[in-house]
Amino acid sequence: MKNRKIVIIFVCLFLLVLIGGFFAIRYLKSINQETTIEEYVPEEEITEEQLRQTIVSLYFLDKQSNELVPEARLIDIKEMMSNPYEKLVNLLIEGPKNEKNSKVMPENTKSLRNYLEGDCIVLDFSSDILNYDKENEKGKENLINSIVNTLTELSEINSVKILVEGNQNEEFNEEYMRND
C-alpha cells in the first residue's frame, strides 16, 4: 500500500512536470515569434577618412582646478605622418576646444623647428614662449608639463629639450621628463 502511494505521487508529479514543460515551451515559442530580429543598418557608411582618424591627448590648464588635464582630439593620421611633433606642438599653440580649459602656450608663440636626438625631442620656439604667465607661481611648470606630457604620449619620446630662437635659454636649460 505504501509503495502504491509513492508510485501514484511520483506519476502525478511526473505528469505535472510534463504538462508544465509543454506549456512553458509553447509560451517561449510565442514570445520568440513576436520578437522579430532586424538587421542593424548604420545611417551612414564609415568613410575612408573616418578610418584614418586617431585620438591624441593634449594637455591644457583646467580653469577651475588650475591643474593640467588631458583633452582628447580626433585628428587625421595623415596630418601626423610627416611630422607628428610639429602637429602636436601646433595643436598646443592653437589652444583647447573645451571652454573649461585654457591655453598654456603664450600668445604668438611659433614652433620654428623640431628634431629627435635619440629619445629626446628638441623643440625650437620663437622668443614669444618666454612670455608665459610669470605671475602664476606654476606658470612655467604648467607650460613645461603641457609640452612634455603631450609629446611623451608618443612612444618614441621620453624627454623634451626646449630651445628659444635656436639657442639654449636660462629659462629652459634642462632636459624635461614626464612627471606622473
Stockholm file with secondary structure:
# STOCKHOLM 1.0

chainA/1-180         MKNRKIVIIFVCLFLLVLIGGFFAIRYLKSINQETTIEEYVPEEEITEEQLRQTIVSLYFLDKQSNELVPEARLIDIKEMMSNPYEKLVNLLIEGPKNEKNSKVMPENTKSLRNYLEGDCIVLDFSSDILNYDKENEKGKENLINSIVNTLTELSEINSVKILVEGNQNEEFNEEYMRND
#=GR chainA/1-180 SS CHHHHHHHHHHHHHHHHHHHHHHHHHHHHHHHHHSCCCCCCCSSCCCHHHHTEEEEEEEEEETTTCSEEEEEEEEEHHHHHSCHHHHHHHHHHHCCSSTTEECCSCTTCCEEEEEEETTEEEEEECGGGGGSCSSSTTHHHHHHHHHHHHHTTSTTCCEEEEEETTBCCSTTCSEEECCC
#=GC SS_cons         CHHHHHHHHHHHHHHHHHHHHHHHHHHHHHHHHHSCCCCCCCSSCCCHHHHTEEEEEEEEEETTTCSEEEEEEEEEHHHHHSCHHHHHHHHHHHCCSSTTEECCSCTTCCEEEEEEETTEEEEEECGGGGGSCSSSTTHHHHHHHHHHHHHTTSTTCCEEEEEETTBCCSTTCSEEECCC
//
